Amino acid sequence: MRASWLALAGSALLLSACATAEPPKPVQAPPPAPVVVAPPPPPAPEPPRPRVRETLAAPHRDRAAELERDGFLHRALEEWKVALTIDPESAAAREAEKRLAAKIESLVAERVGEARTALARGSHVEAQRRLLAALALDPANRAIVTMLQNEVKDVEFLVHTVRQGETLASLAERYYGDRSRLEVIWETNQLPPNPKLTAGMTLKIPEIPGLPFARPRPAAPVLPAPGATAVAPSRPEPAREEAPPEVNPLIAEAREALDRNEYTVALGDLDKLLAGDPGNREGLTLKKLVLYRHGKNLFDQKNYDASYRTLTTLSKLQHDYEDVAKLLPQTKGRAIDLHYQSGIRFYREEKLPQAIAEWKAVLDLDPAHANAKKNIDQAEKLLKGLEQRRKK
């Protein structure tokens, strides 16, 4: 009896221990460490795009720099003024215009000072030369003209009768060998701006220091034959001006258009001339110059297609003209890149016909351009699929 009671008690204790004991907690794994992702680098800033006014003024800035390098300071200053008129916000153009104006003013003052020194010692010829040099730098300077008229004696001029087709530039080239000296003739004769010379009008042509000056040559005296009775020399006739060579009006107009940077007008005049006289050497030489300047001007304006066509025309006339052999591949590369990038932009904007047209322009310039061919195939397939969906 006692043994069974003890067994029952042991069983109760065992059951109680099992009921009160807590089950073991499962071991939890530590949370995974967070993955640190580096932030993407910020996009590179796009280069600032040139302003429209800045682009339009660029050819005049380049022309001004070129003229100043060649020593044509007055004309260079005029180009800087044009550039500032187009783009008044350009600090660089304003500074260049101010610097060149100060340089011209300093040189004019120096030449006038030299003229006054020459007058003080009675050398009127030297004074005339110094004043004309100053006048070439500043054609509108009335003080210099007044000195020439009132203080300088024995000023030498030639009187020229204008013939059909002549211009101030052609007269400056004939008498001085330098077309840029037309300002001196213009100021000496007090002509209006952009004058149109007419046949029969007379102009005074002054001498310019340091330049060859064309003068009429007197006829050589006729000597009597041996044994012949000497005849008293008759009164010498006044020297007649040597007739200037005929200037083709189309060439004269083309030169004036080139001086105004009106390249298409100049080419039109030269094409008319060469259509009737294909072997005209003067016309061909001038056409090459116009094509070269026109091609470079178009390149500076980023009109690479037109620049490439213009320089290609020049290359056909003379493949080794100036640096055209270097400019041609450079211009072609710029044109290809511009059309290709334009095609990508149109493609992203879902303007598929425009994108295809741009890539075809690439193939016109470079038929072996693999990426342009691939892009055209892809765009045409996509365009065809869209058209089929629309029909459904």
C-alpha positions as CSV (number, residue, x, y, z in Angstrom):
1,M,0.0,0.0,0.0
2,R,2.8,2.3,1.0
3,A,4.8,1.4,-2.1
4,S,1.9,2.3,-4.4
5,W,1.4,5.7,-2.7
6,L,5.1,6.5,-3.1
7,A,4.8,5.6,-6.8
8,L,1.8,7.9,-7.2
9,A,3.6,10.8,-5.5
10,G,6.7,10.4,-7.7
11,S,4.5,10.4,-10.8
12,A,2.8,13.7,-9.6
13,L,6.1,15.4,-9.0
14,L,7.3,14.3,-12.4
15,L,4.2,15.7,-14.1
16,S,4.4,19.0,-12.1
17,A,8.1,19.5,-13.2
18,C,7.1,18.9,-16.8
19,A,4.2,21.4,-16.5
20,T,6.3,24.3,-15.0
21,A,9.5,24.0,-17.0
22,E,9.6,26.5,-19.9
23,P,10.4,25.2,-23.4
24,P,13.8,26.3,-24.7
25,K,13.7,29.5,-26.9
26,P,14.9,29.1,-30.5
27,V,18.2,30.8,-31.3
28,Q,17.6,33.7,-33.7
29,A,20.2,34.5,-36.4
30,P,21.5,38.1,-36.3
31,P,19.9,40.4,-38.9
32,P,21.9,40.8,-42.0
33,A,24.1,43.9,-42.3
34,P,22.5,46.5,-44.6
35,V,24.0,46.8,-48.1
36,V,25.5,50.2,-48.6
37,V,25.0,51.4,-52.2
38,A,27.2,54.2,-53.3
39,P,25.2,57.1,-54.8
40,P,25.6,57.6,-58.5
41,P,28.0,60.3,-59.5
42,P,26.4,63.6,-60.4
43,P,26.0,64.2,-64.1
44,A,28.6,66.3,-65.7
45,P,27.4,69.8,-66.3
46,E,26.6,70.6,-69.9
47,P,28.8,73.2,-71.5
48,P,27.1,76.6,-71.8
49,R,25.6,77.1,-75.2
50,P,26.6,80.2,-77.1
51,R,24.0,82.9,-77.3
52,V,22.4,83.7,-80.6
53,R,23.9,87.2,-80.7
54,E,27.3,85.9,-79.8
55,T,27.1,83.5,-82.8
56,L,26.0,86.2,-85.2
57,A,28.8,88.5,-84.1
58,A,31.5,85.8,-84.3
59,P,32.4,86.4,-88.1
60,H,32.9,90.1,-87.4
61,R,35.1,89.4,-84.4
62,D,37.2,87.1,-86.5
63,R,37.4,89.6,-89.4
64,A,38.5,92.3,-87.0
65,A,41.3,90.2,-85.6
66,E,42.4,89.3,-89.1
67,L,42.4,92.9,-90.3
68,E,44.3,94.0,-87.2
69,R,47.0,91.3,-87.8
70,D,47.4,92.6,-91.4
71,G,47.8,96.2,-90.2
72,F,44.4,97.5,-91.4
73,L,43.6,99.1,-88.0
74,H,40.8,101.5,-89.1
75,R,38.8,98.7,-90.9
76,A,39.4,96.4,-87.9
77,L,37.9,99.0,-85.6
78,E,34.8,99.2,-87.8
79,E,34.4,95.4,-87.6
80,W,34.6,95.6,-83.7
81,K,31.9,98.2,-83.7
82,V,29.7,96.0,-85.8
83,A,30.3,93.1,-83.5
84,L,29.3,95.3,-80.5
85,T,26.2,96.5,-82.3
86,I,25.1,92.9,-82.8
87,D,26.2,91.7,-79.3
88,P,26.4,94.6,-76.9
89,E,26.8,92.3,-73.9
90,S,30.2,91.0,-75.1
91,A,32.8,92.2,-72.7
92,A,35.6,90.8,-74.8
93,A,34.5,92.7,-77.9
94,R,34.0,95.9,-75.9
95,E,37.6,95.6,-74.5
96,A,39.1,94.9,-77.9
97,E,37.3,97.9,-79.4
98,K,38.5,100.1,-76.6
99,R,42.0,98.8,-76.9
100,L,42.2,99.3,-80.6
101,A,40.7,102.7,-80.5
102,A,43.3,103.8,-78.0
103,K,46.1,102.3,-80.2
104,I,44.8,104.2,-83.2
105,E,44.5,107.4,-81.2
106,S,48.1,107.0,-80.0
107,L,49.5,106.3,-83.5
108,V,47.5,109.3,-85.0
109,A,48.9,111.6,-82.3
110,E,52.4,110.3,-83.0
111,R,52.1,110.9,-86.7
112,V,50.7,114.4,-86.2
113,G,53.5,115.2,-83.8
114,E,56.0,114.1,-86.4
115,A,54.3,116.3,-89.0
116,R,54.5,119.3,-86.8
117,T,58.2,118.7,-86.2
118,A,58.7,118.5,-90.0
119,L,56.8,121.8,-90.5
120,A,59.0,123.5,-87.9
121,R,62.1,122.7,-89.9
122,G,60.4,123.6,-93.2
123,S,60.0,120.1,-94.6
124,H,56.5,120.2,-96.1
125,V,56.9,117.0,-98.1
126,E,57.7,115.1,-94.9
127,A,54.8,116.7,-93.1
128,Q,52.5,115.8,-95.9
129,R,53.5,112.1,-95.7
130,R,53.1,112.0,-91.9
131,L,49.6,113.5,-92.0
132,L,48.5,111.2,-94.8
133,A,49.7,108.3,-92.8
134,A,47.6,109.6,-89.8
135,L,44.6,110.1,-92.1
136,A,44.8,106.5,-93.3
137,L,44.4,105.5,-89.6
138,D,41.6,107.9,-88.9
139,P,39.9,109.0,-92.1
140,A,37.3,111.1,-90.3
141,N,39.8,113.3,-88.5
142,R,39.0,116.8,-89.6
143,A,42.0,118.4,-87.8
144,I,44.3,116.4,-90.1
145,V,42.5,117.5,-93.2
146,T,42.6,121.1,-92.0
147,M,46.4,120.9,-91.5
148,L,46.8,119.4,-95.0
149,Q,44.8,122.2,-96.5
150,N,46.1,125.2,-94.6
151,E,49.5,124.4,-93.1
152,V,51.2,122.1,-95.6
153,K,52.5,123.6,-98.8
154,D,53.4,121.9,-102.1
155,V,51.0,119.0,-101.6
156,E,51.2,116.8,-104.6
157,F,48.1,115.3,-106.1
158,L,47.2,113.5,-109.3
159,V,43.8,114.2,-111.0
160,H,42.2,111.0,-112.1
161,T,39.2,110.9,-114.5
162,V,37.0,108.0,-113.5
163,R,36.2,105.3,-116.1
164,Q,33.3,102.9,-116.3
165,G,33.5,100.1,-113.6
166,E,36.2,101.8,-111.4
167,T,35.8,101.9,-107.7
168,L,37.7,103.5,-104.9
169,A,39.2,100.1,-104.1
170,S,40.4,99.6,-107.7
171,L,41.9,103.1,-107.8
172,A,43.7,102.5,-104.5
173,E,45.1,99.3,-105.9
174,R,46.2,101.0,-109.1
175,Y,47.9,104.0,-107.6
176,Y,49.2,102.5,-104.3
177,G,49.1,98.8,-104.9
178,D,46.9,98.4,-101.8
179,R,43.1,98.3,-101.9
180,S,42.8,99.1,-98.2
181,R,44.1,102.7,-98.9
182,L,40.7,103.7,-100.4
183,E,39.9,105.7,-97.2
184,V,42.6,108.3,-98.1
185,I,41.1,108.9,-101.5
186,W,37.6,109.0,-100.0
187,E,38.6,111.6,-97.3
188,T,40.7,113.7,-99.7
189,N,37.8,114.2,-102.0
190,Q,35.1,114.6,-99.2
191,L,32.9,111.9,-100.7
192,P,29.7,110.6,-99.1
193,P,29.6,107.2,-97.4
194,N,29.7,104.2,-99.9
195,P,30.0,106.5,-102.9
196,K,29.2,105.2,-106.4
197,L,31.7,106.5,-108.9
198,T,30.4,107.5,-112.3
199,A,32.4,107.7,-115.5
200,G,33.7,111.2,-116.1
201,M,34.0,112.4,-112.5
202,T,37.4,113.6,-111.4
203,L,39.2,112.7,-108.2
204,K,42.3,113.9,-106.4
205,I,44.8,111.1,-105.7
206,P,47.4,112.1,-103.0
207,E,50.7,110.5,-102.5
208,I,51.0,108.1,-99.5
209,P,54.4,107.6,-97.8
210,G,56.1,104.3,-98.1
211,L,54.0,103.1,-101.0
212,P,54.7,103.0,-104.8
213,F,52.8,105.8,-106.4
214,A,51.8,105.6,-110.1
215,R,52.6,108.8,-112.0
216,P,52.0,109.7,-115.7
217,R,55.2,109.4,-117.7
218,P,56.2,112.2,-120.0
219,A,56.8,111.2,-123.6
220,A,60.5,110.8,-124.5
221,P,62.0,113.7,-126.6
222,V,62.6,112.9,-130.3
223,L,66.2,113.5,-131.3
224,P,67.0,114.8,-134.8
225,A,68.7,112.5,-137.2
226,P,72.5,113.0,-137.8
227,G,73.1,115.8,-140.3
228,A,69.5,117.1,-140.1
229,T,68.8,120.7,-139.3
230,A,68.0,121.2,-135.7
231,V,64.5,122.4,-135.1
232,A,63.7,124.6,-132.2
233,P,61.8,122.5,-129.7
234,S,58.2,123.3,-129.6
235,R,56.5,124.1,-126.4
236,P,56.1,120.9,-124.4
237,E,52.5,119.7,-124.0
238,P,51.3,119.0,-120.5
239,A,51.7,115.4,-119.5
240,R,48.6,113.4,-120.1
241,E,47.5,110.8,-117.6
242,E,48.1,107.3,-118.7
243,A,44.8,105.6,-119.4
244,P,44.1,103.0,-116.7
245,P,43.5,99.4,-117.8
246,E,39.9,98.5,-118.4
247,V,38.2,97.0,-115.4
248,N,35.4,94.5,-115.9
249,P,32.4,95.8,-114.0
250,L,31.6,92.3,-112.8
251,I,35.0,91.9,-111.3
252,A,34.8,95.4,-109.7
253,E,31.4,94.6,-108.2
254,A,32.6,91.2,-107.0
255,R,35.6,92.9,-105.2
256,E,33.3,95.4,-103.5
257,A,31.0,92.6,-102.4
258,L,33.9,90.7,-101.0
259,D,35.0,93.8,-99.1
260,R,31.5,93.8,-97.5
261,N,31.7,90.1,-96.8
262,E,28.8,89.5,-99.2
263,Y,30.2,86.2,-100.5
264,T,27.1,85.0,-102.4
265,V,26.8,88.3,-104.2
266,A,30.5,88.1,-105.2
267,L,30.2,84.5,-106.4
268,G,27.1,85.4,-108.5
269,D,29.0,88.2,-110.3
270,L,32.0,85.9,-110.9
271,D,29.9,83.1,-112.2
272,K,28.3,85.4,-114.7
273,L,31.8,86.6,-115.8
274,L,33.2,83.1,-116.1
275,A,30.2,81.8,-117.9
276,G,31.1,84.0,-120.9
277,D,34.9,83.8,-120.3
278,P,35.8,80.5,-118.5
279,G,39.6,81.2,-118.9
280,N,39.6,84.7,-117.3
281,R,42.5,84.4,-114.9
282,E,41.6,87.4,-112.8
283,G,38.1,86.1,-112.4
284,L,39.3,82.6,-111.4
285,T,41.8,83.9,-108.9
286,L,39.2,86.1,-107.3
287,K,36.6,83.3,-107.2
288,K,39.1,81.0,-105.3
289,L,39.6,83.8,-102.7
290,V,35.8,84.3,-102.3
291,L,35.2,80.5,-101.9
292,Y,38.0,80.2,-99.4
293,R,36.7,83.1,-97.2
294,H,33.1,82.0,-97.6
295,G,33.9,78.4,-96.6
296,K,35.8,79.5,-93.5
297,N,33.0,82.0,-92.5
298,L,30.4,79.2,-92.8
299,F,32.6,76.9,-90.7
300,D,32.8,79.6,-88.0
301,Q,29.0,79.9,-88.1
302,K,28.8,76.1,-87.6
303,N,27.1,75.7,-90.9
304,Y,29.2,72.7,-91.7
305,D,27.2,71.3,-94.6
306,A,27.4,74.6,-96.6
307,S,31.1,75.0,-95.6
308,Y,31.9,71.5,-96.9
309,R,30.2,72.1,-100.2
310,T,31.9,75.5,-100.6
311,L,35.4,74.1,-99.8
312,T,34.8,71.1,-102.1
313,T,34.1,73.5,-105.0
314,L,37.3,75.3,-104.2
315,S,39.2,72.1,-104.0
316,K,38.0,71.2,-107.5
317,L,39.4,74.5,-108.8
318,Q,42.7,74.1,-106.9
319,H,43.2,71.2,-104.4
320,D,46.2,72.8,-102.7
321,Y,44.8,76.3,-102.2
322,E,45.9,77.6,-98.8
323,D,45.0,75.1,-96.1
324,V,41.9,73.7,-97.9
325,A,43.3,70.2,-97.8
326,K,43.3,70.3,-94.0
327,L,39.9,72.1,-93.7
328,L,37.9,69.7,-95.9
329,P,38.2,66.6,-93.7
330,Q,37.7,68.7,-90.5
331,T,34.5,70.2,-91.9
332,K,33.2,66.9,-93.2
333,G,33.8,65.3,-89.7
334,R,31.9,68.1,-88.0
335,A,29.0,67.8,-90.5
336,I,28.7,64.0,-90.0
337,D,28.8,64.3,-86.2
338,L,26.1,67.0,-86.2
339,H,23.7,64.9,-88.4
340,Y,24.3,61.8,-86.4
341,Q,23.6,63.4,-83.1
342,S,20.5,65.2,-84.5
343,G,19.2,61.7,-85.6
344,I,19.7,60.4,-82.1
345,R,17.8,63.3,-80.6
346,F,14.9,62.9,-83.0
347,Y,14.8,59.2,-82.3
348,R,14.5,59.8,-78.6
349,E,11.7,62.2,-79.2
350,E,10.0,59.5,-81.3
351,K,10.3,61.6,-84.5
352,L,11.3,58.6,-86.6
353,P,11.1,60.2,-90.1
354,Q,13.3,63.1,-89.1
355,A,15.8,60.7,-87.4
356,I,16.0,58.6,-90.6
357,A,16.5,61.8,-92.7
358,E,19.4,62.9,-90.5
359,W,21.1,59.5,-90.7
360,K,20.7,59.4,-94.4
361,A,22.5,62.7,-94.5
362,V,25.3,61.0,-92.7
363,L,25.5,58.3,-95.3
364,D,25.6,60.9,-98.1
365,L,28.8,62.2,-96.5
366,D,30.2,58.8,-95.4
367,P,28.5,55.8,-97.2
368,A,30.4,53.4,-95.0
369,H,29.1,54.7,-91.7
370,A,28.0,51.5,-89.9
371,N,26.1,53.0,-87.0
372,A,24.0,55.2,-89.3
373,K,23.0,52.2,-91.4
374,K,22.1,50.2,-88.3
375,N,20.0,53.0,-86.9
376,I,18.1,53.5,-90.1
377,D,17.2,49.8,-90.3
378,Q,16.0,49.8,-86.7
379,A,14.0,53.0,-87.1
380,E,12.4,51.9,-90.3
381,K,11.3,48.6,-88.7
382,L,9.9,50.4,-85.8
383,L,8.1,52.9,-88.1
384,K,6.7,50.1,-90.1
385,G,5.3,48.3,-87.0
386,L,3.7,51.5,-85.8
387,E,2.0,52.0,-89.2
388,Q,0.6,48.4,-89.1
389,R,-0.8,49.0,-85.7
390,R,-2.6,52.1,-86.9
391,K,-4.2,50.2,-89.8
392,K,-5.6,47.7,-87.3
